[in-house]
């Protein structure tokens, strides 16, 4: 039997984007979730980078391809390519800087302008460990999330608080959307034609059922 890399063994591939102002901790959320690392010296992201991690949901292996971008205005020309094919998004603000929360509305509008209406969105209040510096109340953020119909969680990349939960929740909800869509057309999501791309919406994307090869059963 031919060997294959474990990294290639997955049932679904979902693209998730991280957005929000510069300095809110997007890169540390990404590194904490994908590598369990945190850096106090993390520098601003230049352009775009992504990392992957697989989790198990309902006996399916979900591989997340998580994209991280610079929050600075001068890199905003990448938007349409950055959002293309994304089926999940975490909009991150810094609980100690109110302006980053105020800007969430703009990020949300941009996200909705560039992505499918079925995209799963979570509002993330990061740096929740800095309790003495808090500038955004949990209640205000929760109210905003309810109004905008998004999920909400407060995290600390430093303390690894809720980082796992926030990504896992988004990926699980995407999986449920995909499963429902497959069921709506009378298919068992586990029995999709080999290599069929699953679009949560109408756009072509990287979110696909893994092509089943001869040796991955």
N, C-alpha and C positions, 0 to 999 in steps of 0.2 A: 504494500500500500504506500503510495507516495506521501511524503511528509508535507505538511503545510504549516505556515506560521500561525500560532494561536491568535495573533493580532488580527488575522483575517477571518477568524471564526465568529461571525455575528449574523443575526437575523435581520436587523434593521440598522440603517445609518441615518442619523438625524443631525442636521446642521443647526446649531444654536449660536446666536450672536450675543456678545456683551456690549452694551452701550451705556453712555453716561459721561459726565464731565471728566476732564483730566484730573488725576490724583484721588479719585474716589476709591481706588483699590481693585479695579477690574482685573489687572494682571495677577495680583496676589490671590484673588478668588479663583482664577483659572489655575494657577500653579498649585494652590492648596487642594483643589478638587482633583486635578489630573496627576500631580506628583507628590502631594502632601508636603509641599514646601512653602515657606514664607520668607520674604526678604525685606528687611527694613530699608535696605539701600536700593530698592527697585527704582529703576529709571523710567521716565515716560516712554511709553511704547511709540515707536516710530512706524507709521504705516499700519500694517496688519500682521498678526501672527495667529496661529491656531494650534491647539493641542487636542488629543483625543483620549477618551477613556470609555471603557465598556462597563455597563451594569446589567444586572439581570432583573427583568420585570415579567411576571407571569410565565416563568420558564423560557422566556425569550431573551436572547442577548442583544441589548441595545447599545450600539456604538455611537457615542456622541462626538461630533466634530465641532469643537467650540472655538469660535472666532473672537479675537480681541482686537480692538482698534484704538488708536489714539483719540482722546476726547477733544484735542485741540481743533479749532476751527480750520486751520490751514490744511488739515488732512481730509476735509469733508467731501472732496471731489470723489472719494471712493464709494460713496454711499450706495448707489444702485447695485454695483457688483458685490459689495459687502453683504447687502441684505438678500441678494438673489438666492432663492432656494431655502432660506431660513424657515424652519418650522417652529422655532422657539426663540425667545429672547429674554435676557435678564437686563432690566434697566436699573443701573446702580447709582445710588447717591450716597453721600457721606453724612452720617447722622450728626456730625459736629459742624457742618457747613451748610447753613440754610439755603444759600444760593444754589447749591448743587441739587437740592430738592425742588426749588422753584423751576429749575431748568428741565426737570423730568417731563413736564408737559410738552415742551418742544421736542424732546427726544421721542416721546410717545407719538407725536404727530408725524415726525419724520419716519419712524418705524412703520406706522400704519399706511403712510403714503407709498412706501417701497415694498411692502410685504403683503402676503395674502391675509384675508380677513379671519382665517381660522388659526392664525399663528398663536401659540401659547405664550403669554407674557407674564413675567413675574417682576414686581417692583421689589428691589433689594436695598435695604438700609444698612450699609456696611459701616464698620468701625464702631459697632455697638459696645465694644469693650471700654471705650473712652466715655464712661458714664458721666463723669464730672464735666465733660465738655459738650454734652448733648445740646443740640440746637434745634432738632426736629423731633417732636413728640411721636411716640408710637401711634397714638390715637389719630393724629393728623394724617400720617402716612396711610394708616388703615382705612380711614374715611376716603382718602383720595383713590386708593386701590379699588375700593368697593364702587365708587362712582364711575371709575374707568373700566370696571369689570376685569381687573387683573388679579393675579395672585399676589401675596405680599409676605415677606419674611425679613427679619433683621438678622444680620450676620456679623461675624468677626473673623476675617481671614487670619488675623494674628492668633486668636485663641481657637481657631477651627470650629467656631460655633455656628451651627446651622448651614455651613457651606455645603456639606454633603447633602443635607435635606433639601436645600433650595434647588440644586441641580437635579437631584433625583426626582423631586416633585414635578419639575418642568418636563423631564424626559418621560415620566410615567403618564402625565396628562397628554403629551404628544402621542404616545403609544395608544392611549384610549381613543383619541380623535381618529387616528389611523385605523384602529380596530373597528370603530363604529362605522367609518366610511366603507370599509371592506364589507361589513355585515349589511350595510344599507343596500348594497348591490347583490346581496345574496351569497356572498363568499365567506368561507371560514378564513380569517386572516392568516391562519397557519398553513393554509393550502393554496396560497396564491401561485399563479403560474411562475415558473422559474425565471428569475431575473426581472420580474415586472417592477417598474418604478412606481412607488406610491407617492402621489402628490397630495399633501394635505389640502392644497388649493389647486389652482390651475397652472401655476408656473412650473417650468422644468426645474428640478432641483436635485441635490445630492442625496435627498432622503429616499432611500430605496431599500427594497428587500434584497438581501444578499443573493447573488447568483449562486445557485447550488451546483457545486462541481461534483466530480466523481468521488471525491474523497472526503467531503465535509459532512457526510450524513452521520 
